Amino acid sequence: MRLLCIHSARLAVEAATAANDTAAVRGPPDPVELSDCLTVAVTVEPGDLTDRVAAQAAAEVRETADQLAVDALALVPTEHLSDRPADDETTDRVLDAVEAALTDGFTLFRAPRDWYLALDLETKGHPYAAQSVRVTAADVPTEANPESRDWLVLTPDGEQHEPLAESASLSGALEAVMNAGGEGTTGSTGSEPAVDSLLTDHGFASVDRDSPDGIRYLPRGALLRRSLRDVVEDRAAAAGATPVGSEAAAGQTPGTAGGTGRALLEAMDWSTVDAPVRLFETRTEPTGRASGSSRQPFRHQRTATVPTLTTMTSGGDSPREEFETLARLAVDIHAVVGLDPVLTFRTSVEFWERSRDWLVDLVRSLDRPALVDLRPEPPDWTIRLDLAVAPEGRSPVETGTVEIEPVPGTGETRSRLHCEPVGSVEAVTAALLSRAAAMDRPQLPTWLAPTQVRFVPVESEHLDHCESLAEAVAAAGIRVDVDDRTDDTVGRRLAAATTDWVPYVAVVGDREVDGDQLKVQVRATGSEVTLTVTELVEAVQAAVGDTPRSRWSLPRRCSQQPRFAETT
């Protein structure tokens, strides 16, 4: 079920045209006008016909209404929030259950489903005036306790374990994901700062709670995001995915239900094309409270940047083969980024029983253990792989998904696969920051570090030599700067490099000016090594490997780099 909750200063609803003969005979309902209300546009999807989905949807609406301090609700059925709306009977039954759960405590109006409506809607103008929510049967656990679900662990050697009986043998990351219900959430366990603080404390972004932007990425954060997008796009292109995209109309948030790739695949003339066909896009989606941590890992985030592959396959074994391809792609991208995800396969008991050998072989080929989350009710999709990063001592962060879903009306002849290799750019950023916070020496992988090398002159007379060293390093495509703030002590400037998580830092004094050796502090090992400039360049290039190399466009000197006021 998809919900769009709009805090409305005024809502006027009038039935304009009957959608069918029965509605015409019955006649239009009376016009309704509400003020200071929550307007909830609702699209019911196949698979929503369970008490749990209706109850969860009602709870989401109630929580939003309570946060906005409104006591009037309007439920407005629509087919346009999803590309797979349920049939009329299912829609009516689900909305009946949602309405019944919301009657207590609210003045509630439910717009008719079988009339085309004339709406006059005036929204409130604050940042929280519109929130999108999605609730599905697969995402609502039968109980809050993960022990109420059937869990297995598959290992690359083909062994199968029941983790609830053998939890002591689980790795910390596997146990953390399972204890979270397998649904990753961001944050901390209390021993480390939340990812929001890591984002701001280390100069990646500022947060303005009262701004529609929510999070404003500073130069360091913008470079990190661009680098992450580049690696996903590069790997998607190498996998044969064709880039597509769309432009939002003025005043609208970019992104459509399912994405441009899905719409284009559905419009293709399949008589002239051999499946599979892979399309790649980077979607911008509004975040919603219940849309999952891969969409909103940071509390004040308003939109999510979601790199997405959509594939259409033929029948037979093609969907499983494509699922394997996309699963390997997601795992490989995590490895390039520097993350070690926990894999969780979610499916129905029925699919597991007839596909056990295939899943065992897939886990063996991925060469890593995986959780299997078995659900008694078949979900909308056939099987889904979720990836989550669970640094020690911190809560899991969802960082990717791959799923097979049947294409309505095609029987066994077509399947569609949806792959978000890193979830969202924000999610993988949160995972990297969370992983860094769990380290003894917090750091990003060298290829993602905004400044990869920093030279610190002892005195101002050493500055020119630092500049010449920086030129030689920059010529090799390495991001380098010089902390020329010689009015400050060397110790304080080294502390600034620590806060900036710079991987390689060299202090330059008389000895370095007169010789060709540099004493370089290597953050990854916490050691100091003696290197020539050539050896330093080789060390950085070895650490970077074949990952994308984004250019650093800030001034070379730290004193000239802009400093931005904190807005939190």
C-alpha positions in Angstrom: 0.0 0.0 0.0 1.3 3.5 -0.9 0.2 6.5 1.1 0.8 10.2 0.4 0.0 12.2 3.6 -0.5 15.9 3.0 -1.0 18.4 5.9 -3.8 20.5 4.4 -4.9 24.0 5.4 -8.1 23.3 3.4 -9.6 20.4 1.5 -12.8 20.6 -0.5 -14.1 17.4 -2.2 -16.9 17.2 -4.7 -17.9 14.1 -6.8 -17.8 15.2 -10.4 -18.4 12.2 -12.7 -19.5 8.6 -12.0 -16.9 6.0 -12.8 -19.5 3.3 -13.4 -23.2 2.7 -13.8 -23.7 1.5 -10.2 -22.2 4.8 -8.9 -24.4 6.8 -11.3 -27.6 5.0 -10.1 -26.6 5.5 -6.4 -25.9 9.2 -7.0 -23.0 11.4 -5.9 -22.2 11.9 -2.2 -22.5 15.3 -0.6 -19.6 17.7 -1.0 -17.3 17.9 1.9 -15.0 20.7 3.1 -12.4 20.3 5.9 -9.8 22.6 7.4 -6.5 21.9 9.1 -6.7 18.2 8.2 -4.5 15.4 7.0 -5.3 14.3 3.4 -4.2 10.8 2.8 -4.1 9.6 -0.8 -4.1 5.8 -0.8 -3.2 3.2 -3.5 -3.9 -0.4 -2.4 -1.6 -2.9 -4.1 -2.0 -6.7 -4.6 -0.9 -8.5 -1.5 -2.3 -5.8 0.9 -5.3 -7.8 1.9 -4.1 -8.8 5.3 -5.0 -7.4 8.7 -1.4 -6.6 9.4 -1.0 -4.3 6.4 -4.2 -2.4 7.2 -3.3 -2.0 10.9 0.2 -0.8 10.0 -1.1 1.7 7.5 -3.6 3.0 10.0 -0.8 3.3 12.6 1.4 5.3 10.2 -1.5 7.7 9.4 -2.3 8.0 13.1 1.3 8.8 14.0 1.5 11.4 11.3 -1.7 13.0 12.4 -0.5 13.1 16.0 2.8 14.7 15.0 0.9 17.4 13.0 -1.7 17.8 15.8 -4.7 17.4 13.5 -7.9 15.6 14.4 -9.5 15.5 10.9 -8.6 12.9 8.3 -9.6 12.5 4.6 -8.9 9.1 2.9 -8.8 9.6 -0.9 -8.4 6.4 -2.9 -6.4 6.7 -6.1 -4.7 4.3 -8.5 -1.8 6.7 -9.3 0.7 6.1 -6.6 1.7 2.7 -7.9 2.0 1.0 -11.3 0.3 -2.1 -9.8 -2.9 -1.1 -8.1 -5.2 -3.7 -6.6 -8.6 -4.6 -8.0 -11.7 -2.7 -6.8 -12.8 -5.4 -4.4 -9.4 -5.6 -2.7 -9.2 -1.9 -2.5 -12.6 -1.6 -0.8 -11.9 -4.3 1.7 -8.5 -2.9 2.7 -9.8 0.7 3.0 -12.7 -0.6 5.1 -10.1 -2.0 7.5 -8.0 1.2 7.5 -11.1 3.3 8.1 -12.3 1.2 11.0 -8.9 1.5 12.7 -8.9 5.3 12.4 -12.5 6.0 13.5 -11.6 6.4 17.1 -10.2 9.9 17.9 -10.7 11.5 14.4 -13.2 13.2 12.3 -12.9 11.0 9.2 -14.0 11.5 5.7 -13.5 8.7 3.1 -13.8 9.8 -0.5 -15.7 7.5 -2.9 -13.6 5.2 -5.0 -16.1 5.0 -7.9 -16.4 8.7 -8.6 -14.0 11.1 -10.3 -13.4 13.8 -7.8 -12.9 17.5 -8.0 -10.4 18.4 -5.3 -9.5 21.9 -4.0 -6.5 21.3 -1.9 -4.4 24.0 0.0 -1.3 22.6 1.6 0.5 23.9 4.6 3.9 25.3 3.7 6.3 23.7 6.2 8.9 21.0 5.4 6.8 18.2 6.9 3.6 19.0 5.0 4.0 16.0 2.7 5.2 12.5 3.6 5.2 9.4 1.6 4.8 5.9 3.2 4.8 2.4 1.8 3.5 -0.6 3.7 3.6 -4.1 2.4 2.9 -7.5 3.9 6.6 -8.4 3.5 7.7 -5.4 5.5 5.3 -5.9 8.4 6.6 -8.7 10.7 4.0 -10.9 12.3 5.4 -9.9 15.7 8.1 -7.4 16.7 10.3 -10.3 17.9 12.4 -11.8 15.0 12.1 -15.2 16.8 8.5 -15.4 15.5 9.8 -15.8 12.0 11.7 -18.8 10.5 15.4 -18.0 10.0 18.1 -20.1 8.5 21.8 -19.5 7.9 23.4 -20.9 4.7 27.2 -21.1 4.5 29.3 -21.3 1.4 30.2 -24.9 2.1 26.5 -25.8 1.6 25.7 -26.2 5.4 22.4 -25.1 6.8 22.0 -23.9 10.3 19.1 -22.7 12.5 20.6 -19.5 14.0 18.1 -19.2 16.9 19.3 -22.5 18.2 22.9 -21.7 17.5 23.1 -18.0 17.9 26.4 -18.2 19.8 28.1 -19.4 16.6 26.8 -16.4 14.5 29.1 -13.6 13.6 28.3 -10.3 15.2 27.1 -8.8 12.0 24.7 -11.7 11.1 23.3 -11.7 14.6 22.8 -7.9 14.5 20.8 -8.0 11.3 18.7 -10.9 12.4 18.0 -9.3 15.8 16.9 -6.2 13.9 14.3 -8.3 12.2 16.5 -8.3 9.1 15.3 -4.8 8.3 18.3 -2.5 8.7 18.0 0.7 10.6 20.5 3.4 11.1 21.7 5.0 14.2 23.8 3.7 17.1 23.6 1.4 20.1 24.4 4.3 22.3 28.2 3.8 22.5 28.9 5.8 19.3 27.4 9.0 17.8 24.5 8.7 15.3 25.3 8.9 11.7 23.7 12.4 11.5 26.4 13.7 13.9 29.2 12.0 11.9 27.9 13.7 8.8 28.1 17.2 10.3 31.0 16.8 12.8 33.5 15.9 10.0 32.5 18.5 7.5 30.4 16.5 5.0 27.2 18.4 5.4 25.2 20.8 7.5 21.6 20.3 8.6 18.9 22.9 8.6 15.8 21.5 10.3 13.6 24.4 9.1 14.8 24.3 5.4 13.0 22.2 2.7 16.5 21.0 1.8 17.0 19.4 5.2 20.6 18.4 4.5 23.0 20.6 2.6 26.1 18.8 1.4 29.4 20.7 1.8 32.3 20.2 -0.6 33.6 17.1 1.2 30.2 15.5 1.2 29.5 16.5 -2.4 32.7 14.8 -3.6 31.9 11.7 -1.6 28.4 11.4 -3.1 29.7 12.0 -6.6 32.4 9.3 -6.2 29.8 6.8 -5.0 27.5 7.5 -7.9 30.4 7.2 -10.3 31.3 3.7 -9.1 27.7 2.4 -9.3 27.3 3.9 -12.8 30.6 2.4 -13.9 29.7 -1.0 -12.7 26.2 -0.9 -14.1 27.6 0.1 -17.5 30.1 -2.8 -17.3 27.1 -5.1 -16.6 25.5 -4.0 -19.9 22.8 -1.7 -18.4 21.6 1.0 -20.7 21.2 4.5 -19.0 17.8 6.1 -19.0 16.2 8.9 -17.0 13.4 11.4 -16.7 13.0 15.1 -15.9 10.4 16.1 -13.3 7.8 18.6 -14.3 8.0 22.1 -12.7 7.0 22.0 -9.0 7.1 18.2 -8.8 9.5 15.8 -7.1 11.5 13.7 -9.6 10.8 10.0 -9.7 7.8 7.9 -10.6 6.4 4.8 -9.0 8.7 2.0 -10.1 11.0 4.4 -12.0 11.5 5.4 -15.6 13.2 2.0 -16.4 10.1 0.1 -15.4 7.8 2.3 -17.5 10.1 2.0 -20.6 10.3 -1.7 -20.3 6.6 -2.1 -20.1 6.2 0.0 -23.3 8.7 -2.0 -25.3 7.8 -4.0 -28.4 9.1 -7.4 -27.1 8.6 -9.0 -30.5 11.8 -7.3 -31.7 13.9 -7.7 -28.6 15.6 -10.7 -27.0 15.4 -10.6 -23.1 17.0 -9.8 -20.8 17.1 -6.0 -21.2 18.8 -4.0 -18.4 18.1 -0.3 -17.9 19.9 1.9 -15.4 18.8 5.2 -13.9 19.5 7.3 -10.8 16.2 8.3 -9.3 15.4 11.1 -6.9 12.6 10.1 -4.5 10.9 11.9 -1.6 11.6 10.1 1.6 8.9 8.9 4.0 9.0 7.7 7.6 8.2 4.1 6.7 10.1 3.9 3.5 13.1 2.1 5.1 16.5 3.2 6.2 17.9 2.8 2.7 15.7 5.8 1.8 16.1 7.9 4.9 19.2 7.1 7.0 19.6 10.7 8.1 16.8 12.2 10.2 16.4 15.5 8.4 16.8 14.1 4.9 14.0 15.1 2.4 14.9 13.1 -0.7 16.8 10.0 -1.6 19.2 9.4 -4.5 18.6 5.9 -5.7 20.7 4.2 -8.4 18.5 1.6 -9.9 18.7 -1.3 -12.4 15.5 -2.6 -13.9 15.5 -5.8 -16.0 12.9 -7.7 -17.9 13.6 -11.3 -18.6 11.9 -14.2 -20.5 10.5 -17.2 -18.7 12.2 -20.5 -17.7 15.5 -20.1 -15.8 16.1 -16.6 -17.0 14.8 -14.8 -13.9 17.0 -16.8 -11.6 20.1 -16.3 -13.8 19.5 -12.6 -13.9 18.9 -12.5 -10.1 22.3 -14.2 -9.7 23.9 -11.6 -12.0 22.4 -8.7 -10.1 23.2 -10.2 -6.7 26.9 -10.5 -7.7 26.8 -6.9 -9.0 25.5 -5.6 -5.7 28.1 -7.6 -3.7 30.9 -6.5 -6.0 30.0 -2.8 -5.7 30.0 -3.1 -1.9 33.5 -4.7 -2.1 34.7 -1.8 -4.3 33.2 0.8 -1.9 34.9 -1.0 1.0 31.9 -2.5 2.8 31.2 -6.0 3.9 27.5 -6.5 3.8 25.3 -9.2 5.4 23.1 -10.9 2.9 19.5 -11.8 3.7 17.3 -13.8 1.3 13.6 -13.3 1.9 11.0 -15.5 0.4 8.1 -17.7 1.1 8.3 -21.2 2.6 6.8 -22.6 -0.5 9.5 -21.0 -2.8 12.3 -22.2 -0.4 11.1 -25.8 -0.5 11.2 -26.0 -4.3 14.3 -23.8 -4.8 16.6 -24.9 -1.9 19.3 -26.3 -4.1 19.4 -23.2 -6.3 19.8 -20.9 -3.2 22.5 -23.1 -1.7 24.4 -22.9 -5.0 24.0 -19.1 -5.2 25.4 -18.7 -1.6 28.3 -20.9 -2.6 29.1 -18.8 -5.7 28.9 -15.6 -3.6 31.3 -17.2 -1.2 29.8 -15.7 2.0 27.2 -16.8 4.5 23.7 -15.6 4.2 20.5 -15.4 6.3 17.3 -16.8 4.9 14.1 -15.2 6.2 11.2 -17.5 5.5 7.7 -16.0 5.5 4.5 -18.1 5.7 2.6 -15.7 3.3 3.9 -15.3 -0.3 5.0 -11.7 -0.7 4.4 -9.5 -3.8 7.8 -10.5 -5.1 9.1 -14.1 -5.6 12.4 -13.6 -3.8 14.3 -10.7 -2.5 18.0 -10.2 -1.5 18.6 -7.5 1.1 22.1 -6.2 1.8 22.9 -4.5 5.1 26.1 -3.3 6.8 26.4 -3.9 10.5 29.6 -2.4 12.0 30.5 -3.8 15.4 28.6 -2.0 18.2 26.3 -0.1 15.8 22.8 -0.7 14.3 22.6 -2.3 10.8 22.2 0.0 7.8 20.3 -1.2 4.7 22.5 -0.8 1.6 20.9 -2.6 -1.3 18.2 -4.9 -2.6 17.5 -7.2 -5.6 14.1 -8.8 -6.2 12.2 -10.8 -8.7 8.6 -9.9 -9.2 6.1 -11.4 -11.7 4.7 -9.2 -14.5 0.9 -9.2 -14.3 -0.8 -10.6 -17.4 2.2 -12.4 -18.8 1.9 -15.7 -16.9 5.3 -17.4 -16.9 6.6 -15.6 -20.0 8.0 -12.5 -18.4 9.6 -11.5 -15.0 10.9 -8.2 -13.9 13.9 -7.7 -11.6 14.5 -4.6 -9.5 18.0 -3.9 -8.2 19.2 -1.0 -6.0 22.9 -2.0 -5.6 23.6 0.3 -2.7 20.0 1.2 -1.7 20.5 4.9 -1.9 23.6 7.1 -2.1 22.6 8.4 1.4 22.4 4.9 2.7 25.8 3.9 1.5 27.2 7.2 2.9 25.6 6.4 6.3 27.1 2.9 6.2 30.6 4.2 5.4 30.3 6.7 8.3 28.9 4.1 10.6 31.8 1.7 9.7 34.3 4.5 10.2 32.9 5.3 13.7 33.4 1.6 14.7 37.1 1.8 13.9 40.0 2.6 16.3 41.1 5.2 13.7 38.0 6.4 11.8 38.6 6.7 8.1 37.1 6.3 4.7 38.7 4.2 2.0 41.5 6.2 0.4 39.7 6.5 -3.0 36.8 8.2 -1.2 38.8 10.5 1.1 38.2 14.1 0.0 41.8 14.9 0.8 44.1 12.0 0.2 47.4 13.6 1.0 48.1 16.7 3.1 51.4 18.5 3.6 51.9 20.5 6.8 54.7 23.0 6.7 56.4 23.7 10.0 57.0 27.4 9.3 56.0 29.7 6.5 59.4 29.4 4.9 58.6 25.7 4.2 55.4 26.6 2.4 56.9 26.9 -1.1 58.5 23.4 -0.9 55.1 22.0 0.2 53.5 23.6 -2.8 56.0 22.0 -5.2 55.5 18.6 -3.5 51.7 19.1 -3.8 52.1 19.8 -7.5 54.0 16.6 -8.1 51.4 14.6 -6.2 48.4 16.3 -7.9 50.0 15.5 -11.3 49.4 11.9 -10.6 45.6 12.4 -10.1 45.7 12.5 -6.3 43.7 14.9 -4.2 46.1 16.9 -2.2 46.2 20.1 -0.1 48.6 22.1 2.0 47.7 23.3 5.5 49.4 26.7 5.2 47.9 28.1 8.5 51.3 28.5 10.0 50.0 30.9 12.7 48.6 27.7 14.3 50.8 25.0 15.9 51.8 21.9 14.0 50.0 19.8 16.6 46.7 21.6 16.1 47.0 21.3 12.3 47.7 17.6 12.7 44.6 17.3 14.8 42.6 19.0 12.0 44.0 16.4 9.6 42.7 13.7 12.0 39.3 15.3 12.1 39.3 15.4 8.3 40.3 11.7 8.2 43.2 12.4 5.8 44.9 9.1 4.9 48.4 10.4 4.4 49.9 13.4 6.2 53.5 14.7 5.9 55.1 17.4 8.1 57.6 19.4 6.1 60.5 21.2 7.9 64.1 22.0 7.2 65.2 18.3 6.9 62.5 17.6 4.3 63.3 20.8 2.3 67.0 19.8 2.2 66.4 16.1 1.4 64.2 13.9 -0.7 62.7 11.8 2.2 59.3 12.6 3.9 58.0 11.2 7.2 54.4 10.3 6.3 51.8 9.5 8.9 49.6 6.7 7.5 46.2 6.7 9.1 45.2 3.2 8.2 48.0 1.7 10.2 48.7 4.5 12.7 52.4 4.3 11.8 54.9 6.8 10.4 56.9 5.7 7.4 59.7 7.3 5.4 58.9 7.7 1.7 60.1 9.7 -1.3 57.4 11.7 -3.2 57.5 9.0 -5.8 56.9 6.3 -3.2 54.1 8.3 -1.6 52.4 8.6 -5.0 52.8 4.9 -5.6 51.3 4.1 -2.1 48.2 6.2 -2.7 47.7 4.8 -6.2 47.9 1.3 -4.9 45.3 2.1 -2.2 43.0 3.7 -4.8 43.3 0.9 -7.4 41.0 1.2 -10.4 38.2 3.0 -8.6 36.8 6.3 -10.0 39.0 9.4 -9.4 36.9 12.5 -8.8 38.7 15.8 -9.0 39.1 18.1 -6.0 38.2 21.6 -7.0 38.8 23.4 -3.8 41.8 25.8 -3.4 45.1 24.0 -2.7 45.7 25.9 0.5 43.6 25.1 3.5 43.4 28.8 4.5 41.6 29.6 1.3 39.1 26.8 1.5 35.7 28.1 2.4 34.3 27.4 5.9 30.5 27.2 6.2 28.5 28.2 9.2 26.8 25.3 11.0 23.0 25.6 10.7 21.9 22.7 13.0 
